[in-house]
Amino acid sequence: MREQYRRSLQILLGVCGLVLLIACANVANLLLARAVARRGQTAVRLALGASRRTIVTQALVESILLTVAGGIVGLAVAIGAARLLLALAFAGAAFVPIDPNPSPMVLAFAFGLALVTGILFGAAPAWFATRTDPIDALRGAGRSTGDRSSLTRKALLVVQAAVSVVLVAGSMMLARSLGNLENQSLGYEIQGRVLVVLNRPPATYTADRLAALYRDVEERLTRLPGARGAGLALYNPLTDNWGELVLVAGKPEPKPGEQAGASWDRVSANYLQHLGVKLARGRGILLVTDLPPATIEPEVTRALAGADPNLTVTSVRTLQQQLDRSFDQQRAVASLAGLFGIVALVLAAIGLYGVTAYTVAQRTNEIGIRMALGAGRRNVVGMVLHGAFRRVAFGLALGLPLAVGAGYLLSAQLYGVQFWDPLALGVGALSLAGCAFVAAVIPAGRAASISPIQALRTN
């Protein structure tokens, strides 16, 4: 079981880690912005005799309290969201390999990460603020958009944009691969085939009695209303079956774990014809009907009871349902990756909105001067959008190569999709650009609606 789900769980773990990175970058941006906004207050406290240790300690306590409260609320939301995501990703699946309840290790990791983020990005900006000259801070020298804190916020935003491109492009690759798997030509017909699984007859039945019983069952199933044919098989398509080790004369024996076996099946004479397998040469050697399983199951049960009361039906499903079940794991990974990609875009858009809005607030005086000198609304909006999309462009320049690298790591899980898939990369880039436009146009519109007189009066 571990080997079967290891690769998929590794992919989901990596996706969760990238989303976590975006969330941490968002929190760091908010804490940095708060620290910059409080520079004037910090300068006043320093000028009145407050010690640097007191200011840093206060910022540290505030950050820890915020992160602990946020961690508690986040875990409650995470448990509910995990159940919802699993219900959506494994809809109709026969087995869900993931437990949504957090383990003690997960709880410890979540709280530890929250504390580290709060301490690092809460206390560090406060410490830097205490190292500035109070006179310069009161004069507004720290409000320049080119200071170190502003560069840090922009760098964090670039990281968010790059990671969101990676997640969206990767989820698109997985979704296209799943579509190729489900729509591939299997060499036999899917529609109109219904699989009926029976329990094994008693071990006391002789070979002759079994042969007669199977012939009787096949004839009874063929005569069912709406049935165009029926066949018997030890194993049906897309189910696990027995395999035998193949030894080749003159060749060394296969090593443990090496694929060197052959699968076999025991079927009735017309099984392949009813399955829709095209005969290329020789003679032809499953249950063909357009009726849904719910309709045909009672008929099958009565037919089997007429042949032998010891035969019971354990499951009835269409071959299409069996095909869907065989791709449960791939579908779950693609669905969860897609959902996390959407979350990443939303987080990146929120981060871009926050940075852009804060930049506009910092440049209110500058915008007022520009408008007083004749700049129109279009010029102001263009200036704000240009700054936002410049950061997005840096994110794309970093994210697209990373997305190609992520696709290369996923190449073993991709079917019919190249790791540099242009469609997936294009969707990732366009999705980020669309979210960036929506996130940046709101503060841009606010900036353009500012009255020049009011902007010039802003401190």
Long-range contacts (C-beta under 8 A, 24 or more apart in sequence): 1-97, 4-329, 5-97, 5-329, 7-412, 7-413, 8-329, 8-330, 8-332, 8-333, 8-413, 9-97, 9-98, 11-174, 11-333, 11-337, 11-410, 11-413, 12-333, 12-336, 12-337, 15-167, 15-170, 15-171, 15-336, 15-337, 15-340, 16-340, 18-163, 18-166, 18-167, 18-340, 18-344, 19-167, 19-340, 19-343, 19-344, 19-347, 20-113, 21-159, 21-163, 22-159, 22-160, 22-163, 22-164, 22-344, 22-347, 22-348, 22-351, 23-347, 24-113, 24-117, 25-156, 25-157, 25-159, 25-160, 25-351, 26-160, 26-347, 26-350, 26-351, 26-354, 27-70, 27-117, 27-118, 27-121, 28-117, 28-120, 28-121, 28-156, 29-153, 29-156, 29-157, 29-351, 29-354, 29-355, 30-354, 31-63, 31-118, 31-121, 31-122, 31-125, 32-121, 32-125, 32-149, 32-152, 32-153, 32-156, 33-153, 33-354, 33-358, 34-125, 35-59, 35-122, 35-125, 35-126, 35-128, 35-129, 35-149, 36-125, 36-129, 36-142, 36-143, 36-147, 36-149, 36-150, 38-129, 39-129, 39-132, 39-137, 39-142, 39-143, 40-137, 40-138, 40-140, 42-126, 42-129, 42-130, 42-137, 43-132, 43-134, 43-135, 43-137, 43-138, 44-134, 44-138, 46-130, 46-134, 47-134, 47-138, 52-127, 52-130, 52-131, 55-126, 55-129, 55-130, 56-123, 56-126, 56-127, 56-130, 58-126, 59-122, 59-123, 59-125, 59-126, 60-119, 60-122, 60-123, 60-126, 62-122, 63-118, 63-119, 63-121, 63-122, 63-123, 64-115, 64-118, 64-119, 64-122, 66-118, 66-122, 67-114, 67-115, 67-117, 67-118, 67-122, 68-111, 68-114, 68-115, 70-114, 71-110, 71-111, 71-114, 74-110, 74-114, 75-102, 75-107, 75-110, 78-102, 78-110, 85-336, 85-339, 88-335, 88-339, 89-331, 89-332, 89-335, 89-336, 89-339, 90-328, 90-332, 92-324, 92-325, 92-328, 93-325, 93-328, 93-331, 93-332, 94-325, 94-328, 95-328, 97-329, 125-149, 140-459, 143-362, 144-362, 145-359, 145-362, 145-363, 150-359, 150-362, 153-355, 153-358, 154-355, 154-391, 156-351, 157-348, 157-351, 157-352, 157-355, 157-391, 157-395, 158-391, 158-394, 158-395, 158-398, 159-395, 159-398, 160-347, 160-348, 160-351, 160-352, 160-395, 161-348, 161-352, 161-391, 161-392, 161-394, 161-395, 161-396, 161-398, 161-399, 161-432, 161-436, 162-395, 162-396, 162-398, 162-399, 162-402, 163-344, 163-348, 163-399, 163-402, 164-341, 164-344, 164-345, 164-347, 164-348, 164-395, 164-399, 164-428, 164-431, 164-432, 165-395, 165-396, 165-399, 165-400, 165-402, 165-403, 165-428, 165-429, 165-432, 166-399, 166-402, 166-403, 166-406, 166-428, 167-337, 167-340, 167-341, 167-344, 168-341, 168-344, 168-345, 168-427, 168-428, 168-431, 168-432, 169-400, 169-403, 169-406, 169-407, 169-421, 169-424, 169-425, 169-427, 169-428, 170-337, 170-341, 170-403, 170-406, 170-407, 170-410, 170-424, 171-334, 171-337, 171-338, 171-340, 171-341, 172-338, 172-341, 172-421, 172-423, 172-424, 172-427, 172-428, 173-407, 173-410, 173-414, 173-417, 173-419, 173-421, 173-424, 174-330, 174-333, 174-334, 174-337, 174-338, 174-410, 174-413, 174-414, 175-334, 175-337, 175-338, 176-416, 176-417, 176-421, 176-423, 176-424, 177-330, 177-334, 177-413, 177-414, 177-415, 177-416, 177-417, 178-327, 178-330, 178-331, 178-334, 180-415, 180-416, 180-417, 181-327, 181-330, 181-415, 181-416, 182-323, 182-324, 182-327, 184-415, 184-416, 186-237, 186-323, 187-277, 187-278, 188-237, 188-272, 188-275, 188-276, 188-277, 189-275, 189-276, 190-319, 190-320, 190-323, 191-319, 191-320, 192-228, 192-288, 192-289, 192-290, 193-274, 193-275, 193-276, 193-286, 193-287, 193-288, 193-318, 193-319, 193-320, 194-287, 194-289, 194-291, 194-293, 194-296, 194-316, 194-317, 194-318, 194-319, 195-236, 195-286, 195-287, 195-315, 195-316, 195-317, 195-318, 195-319, 195-322, 196-221, 196-287, 196-297, 196-300, 196-313, 196-315, 196-316, 197-236, 197-313, 197-314, 197-315, 197-316, 198-304, 198-311, 198-312, 198-313, 198-314, 199-311, 199-312, 199-314, 201-308, 201-310, 201-311, 202-310, 213-307, 213-308, 213-311, 214-268, 216-307, 216-308, 217-303, 217-304, 217-307, 217-308, 217-311, 218-268, 220-303, 220-304, 220-306, 220-307, 221-287, 221-300, 221-303, 223-303, 224-289, 224-296, 224-299, 224-300, 224-303, 225-291, 225-299, 226-289, 226-290, 226-291, 226-295, 226-296, 227-287, 227-288, 227-289, 227-291, 227-296, 228-274, 228-288, 228-289, 229-270, 229-273, 229-274, 229-286, 229-288, 230-274, 230-286, 230-287, 230-288, 231-267, 231-268, 231-269, 231-270, 231-271, 231-272, 231-274, 231-275, 231-286, 231-287, 232-267, 232-268, 232-271, 232-286, 233-265, 233-266, 233-267, 233-268, 233-271, 233-286, 234-265, 234-266, 234-267, 235-265, 236-286, 236-319, 236-322, 237-275, 237-319, 237-322, 238-319, 238-322, 238-323, 238-325, 238-326, 239-322, 241-265, 292-318, 293-317, 293-318, 293-321, 330-413, 333-413, 345-431, 345-432, 345-435, 346-435, 348-395, 348-432, 348-435, 348-436, 349-435, 349-436, 349-438, 349-439, 350-439, 352-388, 352-391, 352-392, 352-435, 352-436, 352-439, 352-440, 353-439, 353-440, 353-442, 353-443, 355-388, 355-391, 356-384, 356-387, 356-388, 356-439, 356-440, 356-443, 356-444, 357-442, 357-443, 357-446, 359-384, 359-387, 359-443, 360-384, 360-443, 360-444, 360-446, 360-447, 363-447, 364-447, 364-450, 364-455, 364-458, 365-455, 365-456, 365-458, 367-447, 367-450, 367-455, 368-450, 368-451, 368-452, 368-453, 368-454, 368-455, 368-456, 368-458, 369-452, 369-455, 369-456, 371-450, 371-452, 371-455, 372-452, 372-456, 377-448, 377-449, 378-448, 380-444, 380-447, 380-448, 381-441, 381-444, 381-445, 381-447, 381-448, 384-440, 384-443, 384-444, 384-447, 384-448, 385-437, 385-440, 385-441, 385-444, 388-436, 388-439, 388-440, 388-444, 389-433, 389-436, 389-437, 389-440, 392-432, 392-433, 392-436, 395-432, 396-429, 396-432, 396-433, 399-428, 399-432, 400-425, 400-428, 400-429, 403-428
